[in-house]
């Protein structure tokens, strides 16, 4: 990617508007279109669902699957809660076994996400 004054001694790389680093070094979360999508701009919907045989599942939805590293977030939540879990379907909802709403909400808030409980 060329920058300002490309090909001259004054050439400068294109930088991120949020962190100020060159775009090749930028680690800001971006959505599928390439726009920056910070955790503060996303709302995580946390609710319970009762499944077959009385099993209770905590479901976290509403997060952008590209801007939020859902696999890493799932691993952190599973370790924090001491439970199993998975990513579900094209909507990329996080599922945790049991009623883990309080711990999940605290962790998501510490990461900067807004929380919506149902």
Secondary structure, 3 states (H helix, E strand, C coil): CCCECCCCCCCECCECCCCCCECCCCCCCECCCCCECCHHHCEEEEEEEECHHHCEEEEEECCCCCCCCHHHHHHHHHHHHCCCEEEECCCCEEEEECCCHHHHHHHHHHHCCEEEEC
